[in-house]
Amino acid sequence: MSDFIMPSMGADMDSATLVEWKVKPGDRVKKGQVIAAVETSKGALDVEVFEDGVVEEIYVPEDTEADVGTPLARIGDGKGVGKQPSEVAEKAEPTATPEAEKPPTVEQPPVTETPAPTASGTAIKSETRHDQPEPKPPSPPPSPPAAEKTDLRSRVWASPAARRRARKAGIPLSGLHGTGPDNAIVLRDLQDTPPTTTETRPGTGFDRPQMRAAIAAAMSRAKREIPHYYLATTADLHAAEQWLADYNQHQPPENRLLLSALFMKATALALARYPELNGHYGEDGFVAAGQINLGMAVHLRGGGLVAPAILDADTLTLPELMHRLRDLVRRARGGGLRASEMGGGTATVTALGDRGVDTVYGVIYPPQVAMIGIGRARRRPLAVNDGVAVRLAVDLSLAADHRVCDGHLGALFLNEMDQLLQQPEAL
């Protein structure tokens, strides 16, 4: 038995709104199954469960904001369905407290159902009825914190059914007048309201100002806390170009490879050789990751940036990696990314070659310790043996955390990437 918690999906996320449960108490779930959808400043994400079991209880209702690490549901063997957490704990550990050590019984006053505030100050109710508007909270105490006053005044009150309908239709609740109890918005208030465009519809698009604010916070933290060092080198792509042309000649268009697949595979294999660049830096220092989950910076239409990860990138074949790349970009721009992809990256690649940039120097995405840059592949004169030849080449760069390693190791890493690209058949 364990709690299913709100996962962390990056350094720029402190909380998220649980917008949809895809399961209900009593449902059996399998490891990797998507059981909920949450909404962050970067759009809606699917959240999967990491163990087999039965959903015994859902703690947090839909349309509720919760901090990272907040328990959202209980996953167990099914015996605790419909029971309170205290009952489940008592059944699981019947002899946890010896009789002699039990404290004397003290009669407690009756407990009222008051919303419990989370760390962010947002109230999470223990029960939500989906057929009635949400009741307004009781009057605040004489001197509540200023943040709590602001939250209560600014919240739009609506029934859960109205919230779901508005979310699916892309209708902002803030501009509506409620006709339900205490002026809460109910379903009939949405009947004559036109939906917004697809680009701004919650769950498929993103809030650009919020995303820029999140990126600003993460990058400010990165430059403030991480002592970056930067290196770059030029890789000859003659062998890679020749091998790629020969490979694609025998493949249908949908199975052909791009240079980006070779860049990603070379990066993943080089990280396996130099694990000091693959992992996270936290309160206890650097911890190398047990797998290579290679993040890929993806530009979103309309502005904004996300960096979902390809899990176990070093174990994938080039065709598999190409398929994952295409799928990741498609889902990043159209919706459907998973929490494990957004929060599981161990190092990230940023490629701006298609934007005409020869060299890119990235900013490390905390808590990662390395950002690999891929520039534009273009023909340029290179020294070959004792002569000069015009060949396809690319600039590779590295931004690394000086707390973890020095430029010597960073140089070895870039040279390893260069050597791997000279032997594309081995990728």
C-alpha positions as CSV (number, residue, x, y, z in Angstrom):
1,M,0.0,0.0,0.0
2,S,1.4,3.4,-0.9
3,D,0.3,6.9,-1.8
4,F,0.2,8.2,-5.3
5,I,1.6,11.7,-5.1
6,M,1.8,14.8,-7.3
7,P,5.0,14.3,-9.2
8,S,7.6,16.9,-9.9
9,M,7.9,17.7,-13.6
10,G,10.8,20.1,-13.6
11,A,12.5,22.8,-11.6
12,D,10.0,25.4,-12.7
13,M,7.0,23.5,-11.2
14,D,5.9,23.9,-7.6
15,S,2.3,22.8,-8.0
16,A,-0.2,21.7,-10.6
17,T,-4.0,21.4,-10.9
18,L,-5.5,17.9,-11.0
19,V,-7.9,18.3,-13.9
20,E,-9.1,14.7,-14.5
21,W,-9.1,11.3,-12.8
22,K,-9.1,8.5,-15.4
23,V,-9.8,5.9,-12.7
24,K,-12.1,5.5,-9.7
25,P,-11.9,3.7,-6.4
26,G,-11.9,0.0,-7.0
27,D,-10.2,0.1,-10.4
28,R,-7.2,-2.1,-10.9
29,V,-4.2,-0.4,-12.4
30,K,-0.9,-1.5,-13.9
31,K,2.6,0.0,-13.7
32,G,2.9,2.7,-16.4
33,Q,-0.9,3.2,-16.8
34,V,-2.1,6.8,-17.1
35,I,-4.5,7.4,-14.2
36,A,-4.8,11.2,-14.1
37,A,-4.2,14.4,-16.0
38,V,-2.7,17.5,-14.4
39,E,-2.3,21.0,-15.8
40,T,0.8,23.1,-15.3
41,S,2.0,26.4,-16.8
42,K,3.2,24.3,-19.8
43,G,-0.1,22.6,-20.5
44,A,-1.8,19.4,-19.6
45,L,0.2,16.3,-18.8
46,D,-0.7,12.6,-18.3
47,V,0.4,11.1,-15.0
48,E,1.1,7.4,-14.8
49,V,1.3,5.1,-11.8
50,F,4.5,3.3,-11.0
51,E,3.2,0.1,-9.4
52,D,0.5,-2.5,-9.9
53,G,-2.5,-2.4,-7.5
54,V,-6.0,-1.2,-6.9
55,V,-7.1,2.4,-6.4
56,E,-8.5,2.3,-2.9
57,E,-9.2,6.0,-2.3
58,I,-8.9,9.3,-4.1
59,Y,-7.8,12.1,-1.8
60,V,-7.8,15.1,-4.1
61,P,-10.9,15.9,-6.3
62,E,-10.7,17.2,-9.8
63,D,-10.1,21.0,-10.4
64,T,-7.9,21.2,-7.3
65,E,-4.4,22.6,-7.2
66,A,-1.9,20.6,-5.2
67,D,1.8,21.1,-4.4
68,V,4.4,18.7,-5.6
69,G,4.6,15.7,-3.2
70,T,0.9,16.0,-2.1
71,P,-0.7,12.5,-1.8
72,L,-3.4,12.3,-4.5
73,A,-4.7,8.8,-4.0
74,R,-4.0,5.5,-2.2
75,I,-2.9,2.4,-4.2
76,G,-3.2,-0.9,-2.4
77,D,-4.3,-4.5,-2.7
78,G,-8.0,-3.6,-2.9
79,K,-8.8,-4.6,0.7
80,G,-8.9,-0.9,1.8
81,V,-11.5,0.3,-0.8
82,G,-14.0,2.5,0.9
83,K,-12.1,2.6,4.2
84,Q,-10.4,5.6,5.8
85,P,-6.6,5.8,6.0
86,S,-6.7,5.1,9.7
87,E,-8.7,1.9,9.3
88,V,-6.3,0.7,6.6
89,A,-3.2,1.5,8.8
90,E,-4.8,-0.3,11.7
91,K,-5.5,-3.4,9.6
92,A,-2.0,-3.4,8.1
93,E,-0.3,-3.1,11.5
94,P,-2.6,-4.6,14.2
95,T,0.2,-4.9,16.7
96,A,2.1,-1.7,15.9
97,T,1.5,-0.3,19.5
98,P,1.8,-2.7,22.5
99,E,-1.0,-2.4,24.9
100,A,1.2,-1.3,27.7
101,E,2.5,1.6,25.6
102,K,-0.9,2.9,24.4
103,P,-1.7,6.4,25.7
104,P,-4.8,6.8,27.9
105,T,-8.0,7.3,26.0
106,V,-9.1,10.9,26.0
107,E,-12.5,11.9,24.7
108,Q,-12.0,14.2,21.8
109,P,-14.5,16.9,20.7
110,P,-16.3,16.2,17.4
111,V,-14.2,17.0,14.3
112,T,-15.7,19.4,11.8
113,E,-15.0,19.1,8.1
114,T,-12.9,22.1,7.6
115,P,-10.8,22.4,4.4
116,A,-7.1,21.6,5.1
117,P,-4.7,24.1,3.7
118,T,-1.8,22.9,1.6
119,A,1.7,24.4,1.8
120,S,0.8,26.9,-0.9
121,G,-2.3,28.0,1.0
122,T,-4.8,26.5,-1.4
123,A,-7.6,24.7,0.4
124,I,-8.2,21.0,-0.5
125,K,-11.6,19.7,0.5
126,S,-12.0,16.2,1.8
127,E,-15.3,15.7,-0.1
128,T,-16.7,17.2,-3.3
129,R,-20.2,16.6,-4.6
130,H,-20.3,16.7,-8.4
131,D,-24.0,17.5,-8.6
132,Q,-23.9,20.6,-6.4
133,P,-22.0,23.9,-6.7
134,E,-19.0,24.2,-4.5
135,P,-19.9,25.9,-1.2
136,K,-18.1,29.0,-0.2
137,P,-15.7,28.6,2.7
138,P,-16.6,29.7,6.2
139,S,-15.7,33.2,7.1
140,P,-12.0,33.6,7.7
141,P,-10.6,34.2,11.1
142,P,-10.1,37.8,12.3
143,S,-6.5,38.0,11.1
144,P,-5.9,35.6,8.3
145,P,-2.6,35.7,6.3
146,A,-2.6,38.2,3.4
147,A,-2.0,35.4,0.9
148,E,-5.1,33.6,2.1
149,K,-7.3,36.7,1.8
150,T,-6.2,37.3,-1.8
151,D,-6.8,33.6,-2.7
152,L,-10.4,33.7,-1.4
153,R,-11.3,37.0,-3.1
154,S,-9.9,36.0,-6.5
155,R,-11.3,32.5,-6.8
156,V,-14.2,31.9,-9.2
157,W,-16.8,29.7,-7.5
158,A,-18.4,27.0,-9.8
159,S,-19.8,23.5,-9.6
160,P,-17.4,20.7,-10.6
161,A,-19.6,19.8,-13.6
162,A,-19.4,23.4,-14.8
163,R,-15.7,23.5,-14.4
164,R,-15.3,20.3,-16.5
165,R,-17.6,21.7,-19.2
166,A,-15.8,25.0,-19.3
167,R,-12.4,23.3,-19.5
168,K,-13.4,21.1,-22.4
169,A,-15.0,24.0,-24.3
170,G,-12.2,26.4,-23.6
171,I,-14.5,28.9,-21.8
172,P,-12.8,31.1,-19.1
173,L,-14.9,31.1,-15.9
174,S,-13.6,34.5,-14.8
175,G,-15.8,36.3,-17.3
176,L,-19.1,34.6,-16.4
177,H,-21.9,35.6,-14.0
178,G,-23.1,32.7,-11.9
179,T,-26.8,32.0,-11.3
180,G,-26.3,29.2,-8.8
181,P,-26.3,29.4,-5.0
182,D,-24.2,32.3,-3.7
183,N,-23.6,33.3,-7.4
184,A,-21.7,30.2,-8.2
185,I,-21.4,29.2,-11.9
186,V,-23.5,26.2,-12.9
187,L,-24.0,24.4,-16.2
188,R,-26.8,26.6,-17.4
189,D,-24.5,29.6,-17.2
190,L,-22.4,28.0,-20.0
191,Q,-25.1,27.4,-22.6
192,D,-24.8,30.6,-24.6
193,T,-21.1,31.2,-24.1
194,P,-18.9,30.6,-27.3
195,P,-15.8,28.5,-26.8
196,T,-12.3,30.0,-27.2
197,T,-9.9,29.0,-29.9
198,T,-7.9,25.8,-29.8
199,E,-4.7,27.6,-29.1
200,T,-5.9,28.9,-25.7
201,R,-8.1,26.0,-24.7
202,P,-6.9,24.5,-21.3
203,G,-5.5,21.0,-21.6
204,T,-4.3,21.5,-25.2
205,G,-2.5,24.8,-25.3
206,F,-0.6,26.7,-22.6
207,D,-0.6,30.1,-20.9
208,R,2.3,32.0,-22.5
209,P,2.8,34.5,-19.7
210,Q,2.8,31.8,-17.1
211,M,5.2,29.7,-19.1
212,R,7.6,32.6,-19.6
213,A,7.4,33.2,-15.8
214,A,8.2,29.6,-15.1
215,I,11.1,29.5,-17.6
216,A,12.4,32.8,-16.1
217,A,12.3,31.3,-12.6
218,A,14.1,28.1,-13.6
219,M,16.8,29.9,-15.7
220,S,17.4,32.5,-13.0
221,R,17.9,29.8,-10.5
222,A,20.3,28.0,-12.9
223,K,22.5,31.0,-13.5
224,R,22.4,32.0,-9.8
225,E,23.2,28.6,-8.4
226,I,25.1,26.7,-11.1
227,P,28.7,27.7,-11.9
228,H,28.6,27.0,-15.7
229,Y,31.6,26.3,-17.9
230,Y,31.4,26.2,-21.7
231,L,33.2,24.2,-24.3
232,A,32.7,23.7,-28.1
233,T,34.2,21.6,-30.9
234,T,33.6,21.0,-34.6
235,A,32.7,17.5,-35.8
236,D,33.3,16.3,-39.3
237,L,30.1,14.7,-40.6
238,H,31.4,13.3,-43.8
239,A,31.2,9.7,-42.7
240,A,27.8,10.2,-41.1
241,E,26.5,11.8,-44.2
242,Q,27.7,9.0,-46.5
243,W,26.3,6.3,-44.2
244,L,23.0,8.1,-43.8
245,A,22.5,8.4,-47.6
246,D,23.2,4.7,-48.1
247,Y,20.8,3.7,-45.3
248,N,17.9,5.9,-46.4
249,Q,18.3,4.7,-50.0
250,H,16.8,1.4,-48.9
251,Q,14.1,2.7,-46.6
252,P,10.5,4.0,-47.3
253,P,10.1,7.7,-46.6
254,E,8.4,7.2,-43.2
255,N,11.4,5.1,-42.0
256,R,14.2,7.3,-43.1
257,L,16.6,8.7,-40.5
258,L,17.7,12.3,-40.0
259,L,21.0,13.5,-38.6
260,S,19.2,14.4,-35.4
261,A,18.8,10.7,-34.5
262,L,22.6,10.3,-34.9
263,F,23.3,13.3,-32.7
264,M,21.0,12.1,-30.0
265,K,22.4,8.5,-30.0
266,A,26.0,9.8,-29.9
267,T,25.1,12.1,-27.0
268,A,23.5,9.2,-25.1
269,L,26.4,6.9,-25.6
270,A,28.9,9.6,-24.6
271,L,26.9,10.2,-21.4
272,A,27.1,6.5,-20.6
273,R,30.9,6.8,-21.0
274,Y,31.1,9.9,-18.8
275,P,28.3,9.5,-16.1
276,E,29.5,12.6,-14.2
277,L,27.5,14.6,-16.7
278,N,24.3,12.5,-16.4
279,G,22.4,13.0,-13.2
280,H,21.1,15.6,-10.7
281,Y,22.7,17.9,-8.2
282,G,20.7,18.4,-5.0
283,E,21.2,19.1,-1.3
284,D,23.4,16.1,-0.9
285,G,25.6,16.9,-3.9
286,F,25.7,15.1,-7.3
287,V,23.9,11.8,-7.8
288,A,24.6,10.0,-11.0
289,A,21.5,8.7,-12.7
290,G,21.0,4.9,-13.2
291,Q,19.6,5.4,-16.7
292,I,20.1,7.9,-19.5
293,N,16.9,9.9,-20.1
294,L,17.8,12.4,-22.7
295,G,15.8,15.6,-22.7
296,M,15.1,17.4,-26.0
297,A,14.3,21.1,-26.0
298,V,11.2,21.6,-28.1
299,H,10.0,25.0,-29.3
300,L,6.2,25.4,-29.0
301,R,4.1,27.2,-31.6
302,G,3.1,30.6,-30.3
303,G,6.2,30.8,-28.1
304,G,7.4,28.8,-25.2
305,L,9.7,25.8,-24.6
306,V,9.4,22.4,-23.1
307,A,12.1,19.7,-22.6
308,P,10.5,16.2,-22.4
309,A,12.9,13.3,-22.2
310,I,13.4,10.1,-24.2
311,L,13.8,7.4,-21.6
312,D,16.7,5.0,-21.8
313,A,18.0,6.7,-25.0
314,D,21.3,4.8,-25.0
315,T,19.5,1.5,-25.4
316,L,17.4,2.4,-28.4
317,T,18.3,1.6,-32.0
318,L,18.6,4.5,-34.5
319,P,15.1,3.7,-36.0
320,E,13.6,3.5,-32.5
321,L,15.2,6.7,-31.5
322,M,14.0,8.5,-34.7
323,H,10.4,7.3,-34.0
324,R,10.6,8.5,-30.4
325,L,11.9,11.9,-31.5
326,R,9.1,12.4,-34.0
327,D,6.5,11.2,-31.5
328,L,7.9,13.4,-28.7
329,V,7.8,16.6,-30.8
330,R,4.3,15.8,-32.0
331,R,3.0,15.3,-28.5
332,A,4.9,18.2,-27.1
333,R,3.1,20.5,-29.6
334,G,-0.2,18.8,-29.7
335,G,-0.7,17.5,-26.1
336,G,-0.2,14.1,-24.5
337,L,3.1,14.3,-22.8
338,R,3.6,12.2,-19.7
339,A,4.8,13.3,-16.3
340,S,7.7,10.8,-16.5
341,E,8.9,12.4,-19.7
342,M,8.7,15.9,-18.3
343,G,10.3,15.2,-14.9
344,G,12.7,12.3,-15.7
345,G,15.4,14.0,-17.8
346,T,19.0,13.4,-16.7
347,A,20.7,15.7,-19.3
348,T,19.2,17.8,-22.1
349,V,20.0,18.5,-25.8
350,T,19.2,21.8,-27.4
351,A,19.4,21.9,-31.2
352,L,19.0,25.2,-33.1
353,G,20.5,24.2,-36.4
354,D,17.2,24.4,-38.2
355,R,17.0,28.0,-37.1
356,G,20.3,28.8,-38.9
357,V,22.5,29.0,-35.8
358,D,26.0,27.7,-36.2
359,T,26.7,27.3,-32.4
360,V,24.4,27.3,-29.4
361,Y,25.4,27.6,-25.7
362,G,22.6,26.4,-23.5
363,V,21.7,27.1,-19.9
364,I,21.7,24.0,-17.7
365,Y,18.2,23.0,-16.6
366,P,18.3,22.3,-12.8
367,P,18.7,19.9,-11.1
368,Q,20.6,18.5,-14.2
369,V,24.3,19.2,-14.6
370,A,24.8,19.3,-18.4
371,M,23.3,20.9,-21.5
372,I,24.5,19.7,-24.9
373,G,24.1,22.1,-27.9
374,I,23.9,21.1,-31.5
375,G,24.4,23.8,-34.1
376,R,23.7,23.9,-37.9
377,A,25.1,21.2,-40.1
378,R,26.7,23.0,-43.0
379,R,29.4,22.6,-45.5
380,R,32.7,24.3,-44.6
381,P,36.4,23.9,-45.4
382,L,38.1,21.4,-43.1
383,A,41.7,20.2,-42.9
384,V,41.7,16.6,-44.1
385,N,45.0,14.7,-43.9
386,D,47.5,17.1,-45.5
387,G,44.9,19.0,-47.5
388,V,41.7,21.0,-47.3
389,A,38.3,19.7,-48.3
390,V,34.7,21.1,-48.1
391,R,32.7,18.8,-45.9
392,L,29.5,18.7,-43.9
393,A,30.3,19.7,-40.3
394,V,28.6,20.7,-37.1
395,D,29.5,22.6,-34.0
396,L,28.9,20.7,-30.7
397,S,28.9,22.6,-27.4
398,L,28.6,21.7,-23.7
399,A,27.5,23.7,-20.8
400,A,28.4,21.8,-17.6
401,D,28.3,22.2,-13.8
402,H,31.7,23.1,-12.4
403,R,30.7,21.7,-9.0
404,V,30.6,18.2,-10.5
405,C,33.4,18.2,-13.1
406,D,36.1,20.3,-14.7
407,G,36.8,21.3,-18.3
408,H,39.1,18.3,-18.7
409,L,36.3,15.8,-18.4
410,G,34.0,18.0,-20.5
411,A,36.6,18.0,-23.3
412,L,36.8,14.3,-23.2
413,F,33.0,14.1,-23.5
414,L,32.8,16.3,-26.6
415,N,35.7,14.3,-28.2
416,E,33.8,11.1,-27.5
417,M,30.8,12.5,-29.3
418,D,33.0,13.5,-32.2
419,Q,34.5,10.0,-32.5
420,L,31.1,8.3,-32.3
421,L,29.9,10.4,-35.2
422,Q,32.9,9.2,-37.3
423,Q,31.6,5.7,-36.9
424,P,27.9,5.9,-37.6
425,E,27.6,2.2,-38.4
426,A,28.4,1.5,-34.7
427,L,25.6,3.7,-33.4
